[in-house]
């Protein structure tokens, strides 16, 4: 009866739609089967990391569940043959940082009181992808315990923290972050650079206080700490010079494709 009614109502198209739905359902089931086959052996590793991040069994279970959901949605992008457990632990770590950022979000000001400004030379940045930056930042952050990273992130302004998590940890492009936040690409670049310099400075203090260069972390974190100090000083000096130039009566930002901004939008 159902089939007959479908035929009377242009049933060929309707029946084709039903077949496509069945095929789509089968593909989804097969995708879920393949995902679970790879994911289940990684559960213990995910839970251990979740406990280190949250220090709470209930929150850890929620984080693992969230990681499974995110991993399944992104499964089509997983490269078969690569390390699935490492891929999932990265997703879990990013999920935790994003949840932390959302929990700490506060109403944002129209302009950041730190006096940050839009970069003028932003044309090439419009097509920027943060994958390389994401990998470099994650490699650096892995030298530190989650609580140290959280403490350092908390010292950033909400504006800088949001951009850093989106671009450096979650791997979003400058253009995507700019669109989501309703700011200019130059503002994204400015906030990200300042966040990186401030974070590395904060983590350098942790490295020195805990003697990472002498114990379990070897010399890598210690060297990073020294590099962070130098980079923070250089970036602070560069931004100071740029700010002086921006305030110069001879500066003409519009001629260089930018706007005169004394602070962030």
C-alpha positions as CSV (number, residue, x, y, z in Angstrom):
1,X,0.0,0.0,0.0
2,X,2.8,2.4,0.9
3,X,4.7,1.5,-2.3
4,X,1.6,1.9,-4.4
5,X,0.9,5.4,-2.9
6,X,4.5,6.4,-3.6
7,X,4.2,5.4,-7.2
8,X,0.9,7.4,-7.6
9,X,2.6,10.4,-6.1
10,X,5.6,10.4,-8.4
11,X,6.8,7.3,-6.6
12,X,10.0,6.7,-8.6
13,X,11.6,9.7,-7.1
14,X,10.2,8.9,-3.7
15,X,11.4,5.3,-3.8
16,X,14.8,6.4,-5.0
17,X,15.0,8.7,-2.0
18,X,14.2,5.8,0.3
19,X,17.0,3.7,-1.2
20,X,19.4,6.6,-0.8
21,X,18.4,7.0,2.8
22,X,19.0,3.3,3.4
23,X,22.4,3.5,1.7
24,X,23.3,6.6,3.8
25,X,22.2,4.8,6.9
26,X,24.4,1.8,6.0
27,X,27.4,4.1,5.4
28,X,26.9,5.8,8.7
29,X,26.7,2.5,10.5
30,X,29.9,1.3,8.8
31,X,31.6,4.6,9.7
32,X,30.6,4.1,13.3
33,X,31.8,0.5,13.3
34,X,35.2,1.5,11.9
35,X,35.5,4.4,14.4
36,X,34.6,2.3,17.4
37,X,37.1,-0.4,16.3
38,X,39.9,2.2,16.5
39,X,38.5,4.2,19.4
40,X,37.8,1.6,22.0
41,X,41.4,0.6,22.6
42,X,42.2,4.3,23.2
43,X,39.7,4.7,26.0
44,X,42.1,4.1,28.8
45,X,44.6,6.6,27.5
46,X,41.9,9.2,26.9
47,X,40.6,8.7,30.5
48,X,44.1,9.0,32.0
49,X,44.7,12.2,30.2
50,X,41.2,13.5,31.1
51,X,41.9,12.9,34.7
52,X,45.2,14.8,34.5
53,X,43.3,17.7,32.9
54,X,40.2,17.8,35.0
55,X,41.3,16.1,38.3
56,X,37.7,15.0,38.6
57,X,36.3,11.5,37.7
58,X,32.9,12.8,36.5
59,X,34.4,15.6,34.5
60,X,36.9,13.2,33.0
61,X,34.1,10.9,31.9
62,X,32.3,13.8,30.3
63,X,35.4,14.9,28.6
64,X,36.1,11.4,27.1
65,X,32.5,11.3,25.9
66,X,32.8,14.7,24.3
67,X,36.1,13.6,22.7
68,X,34.3,10.6,21.2
69,X,31.6,12.8,19.7
70,X,34.1,15.2,18.3
71,X,36.3,12.4,17.0
72,X,33.4,10.7,15.2
73,X,32.4,14.0,13.5
74,X,35.9,14.5,12.3
75,X,36.6,10.9,11.5
76,X,36.5,11.5,7.7
77,X,39.6,13.7,8.1
78,X,41.6,11.0,10.0
79,X,44.5,9.7,7.9
80,X,44.3,5.9,7.9
81,X,47.6,4.4,9.0
82,X,48.5,7.3,11.3
83,X,48.4,7.2,15.1
84,X,44.7,7.2,16.0
85,X,45.3,7.4,19.8
86,X,47.5,10.4,19.4
87,X,44.9,12.0,17.1
88,X,42.2,11.4,19.7
89,X,44.3,12.7,22.6
90,X,44.9,15.9,20.6
91,X,41.1,16.3,20.1
92,X,40.6,15.7,23.8
93,X,43.2,18.3,24.8
94,X,41.7,20.8,22.4
95,X,38.2,20.1,23.7
96,X,39.4,20.7,27.3
97,X,41.0,24.0,26.4
98,X,37.9,25.1,24.5
99,X,35.6,24.2,27.5
100,X,37.9,26.0,29.8
101,X,37.8,29.1,27.7
102,X,34.0,29.1,27.5
103,X,33.7,28.6,31.2
104,X,36.0,31.6,31.8
105,X,34.5,33.9,29.2
106,X,33.5,37.3,30.4
107,X,31.8,40.2,28.6
108,X,34.3,41.8,26.3
109,X,35.2,45.5,26.1
110,X,34.9,47.4,22.9
111,X,38.6,48.1,23.0
112,X,41.4,46.2,24.9
113,X,42.9,48.5,27.4
114,X,46.4,47.2,26.6
115,X,46.6,49.5,23.7
116,X,47.0,46.7,21.0
117,X,46.6,47.8,17.4
118,X,45.8,46.4,14.0
119,X,48.7,45.3,11.8
120,X,48.8,47.2,8.5
121,X,50.3,44.4,6.3
122,X,47.4,41.9,6.5
123,X,46.7,41.0,2.9
124,X,48.7,37.9,2.9
125,X,47.3,36.8,6.3
126,X,43.8,36.6,4.9
127,X,44.6,33.1,3.5
128,X,46.6,32.1,6.5
129,X,46.2,28.6,7.9
130,X,47.3,28.0,11.5
131,X,48.2,24.3,11.2
132,X,51.9,24.9,11.5
133,X,51.4,27.3,14.4
134,X,49.0,24.9,16.1
135,X,51.6,22.1,16.0
136,X,54.4,24.4,17.2
137,X,52.4,25.7,20.1
138,X,51.2,22.3,21.2
139,X,54.7,20.9,21.1
140,X,55.8,23.8,23.4
141,X,52.8,23.4,25.7
142,X,53.4,19.7,26.1
143,X,56.5,20.6,28.2
144,X,54.3,21.8,31.0
145,X,51.6,20.4,33.3
146,X,48.0,21.2,32.5
147,X,47.6,23.2,35.7
148,X,50.6,25.4,34.7
149,X,49.1,26.1,31.3
150,X,45.7,26.9,32.8
151,X,47.3,29.3,35.3
152,X,49.2,31.0,32.4
153,X,46.1,31.2,30.2
154,X,44.1,32.7,33.1
155,X,46.5,35.7,33.2
156,X,45.7,36.6,29.6
157,X,43.0,39.1,28.8
158,X,39.7,37.4,27.6
159,X,40.4,38.8,24.1
160,X,43.9,37.4,23.9
161,X,42.9,34.1,25.5
162,X,40.1,33.5,23.0
163,X,42.3,34.2,19.9
164,X,45.1,32.1,21.2
165,X,42.9,29.1,21.9
166,X,41.1,29.4,18.6
167,X,44.2,29.9,16.4
168,X,47.1,28.3,18.2
169,X,45.3,25.4,19.9
170,X,42.2,24.7,17.8
171,X,44.0,25.4,14.5
172,X,41.6,28.0,13.0
173,X,42.8,30.3,10.3
174,X,43.2,34.1,11.0
175,X,40.4,34.7,8.6
176,X,38.0,32.3,10.4
177,X,38.8,33.8,13.8
178,X,38.3,37.3,12.5
179,X,34.9,36.4,11.1
180,X,33.8,34.6,14.2
181,X,34.9,37.4,16.5
182,X,33.8,40.3,14.3
183,X,37.3,41.8,14.3
184,X,39.9,42.6,11.6
185,X,42.6,40.1,10.7
186,X,45.2,42.5,11.9
187,X,43.6,42.5,15.3
188,X,43.8,38.7,15.3
189,X,47.5,38.8,14.5
190,X,48.2,41.4,17.1
191,X,46.3,39.6,19.9
192,X,47.8,36.3,19.0
193,X,51.4,37.6,19.0
194,X,50.9,39.3,22.3
195,X,49.3,36.3,23.8
196,X,52.2,34.1,22.7
197,X,54.8,36.4,24.1
198,X,52.9,36.8,27.4
199,X,52.3,33.0,27.7
200,X,55.8,32.1,27.0
201,X,57.0,34.6,29.6
202,X,54.6,33.2,32.2
203,X,55.6,29.6,31.4
204,X,59.3,30.6,31.5
205,X,58.8,31.6,35.1
206,X,57.2,28.2,35.9
207,X,60.1,26.5,34.2
208,X,62.7,28.3,36.3
209,X,60.8,27.9,39.6
210,X,60.5,24.2,39.1
211,X,63.9,23.6,37.6
212,X,62.6,21.9,34.5
213,X,66.0,22.1,32.9
214,X,67.4,19.9,35.7
215,X,64.8,17.2,36.2
216,X,62.3,15.2,34.2
217,X,61.8,17.6,31.3
218,X,65.5,17.7,30.4
219,X,67.0,20.8,28.9
220,X,64.2,21.3,26.3
221,X,61.8,23.2,28.6
222,X,64.7,25.2,30.1
223,X,65.9,26.3,26.7
224,X,62.3,27.2,25.7
225,X,62.0,29.2,28.9
226,X,65.2,31.2,28.0
227,X,63.9,31.6,24.4
228,X,60.6,32.8,25.7
229,X,62.2,35.5,27.8
230,X,64.1,36.7,24.8
231,X,61.1,36.6,22.5
232,X,58.9,38.4,24.9
233,X,61.5,41.2,25.2
234,X,61.9,41.4,21.5
235,X,58.2,41.4,20.8
236,X,57.6,44.0,23.5
237,X,60.3,46.2,22.0
238,X,58.9,45.8,18.4
239,X,55.4,46.6,19.5
240,X,56.7,49.7,21.4
241,X,58.5,50.9,18.2
242,X,55.4,50.2,16.2
243,X,53.2,52.1,18.6
244,X,55.6,55.1,18.5
245,X,55.4,55.0,14.7
246,X,51.7,54.7,14.8
247,X,51.5,57.9,16.8
248,X,53.9,59.8,14.6
249,X,52.3,62.7,12.7
250,X,53.9,61.5,9.5
251,X,52.3,58.0,9.7
252,X,49.7,57.3,7.0
253,X,48.1,53.9,7.8
254,X,45.3,54.3,5.2
255,X,47.9,54.6,2.5
256,X,49.2,51.2,3.6
257,X,45.8,49.5,3.6
258,X,45.0,49.8,7.2
259,X,43.1,52.0,9.6
260,X,44.3,54.2,12.4
261,X,43.5,52.2,15.5
262,X,44.7,53.1,19.0
263,X,43.7,49.8,20.5
264,X,41.8,46.7,19.5
265,X,38.3,46.6,18.1
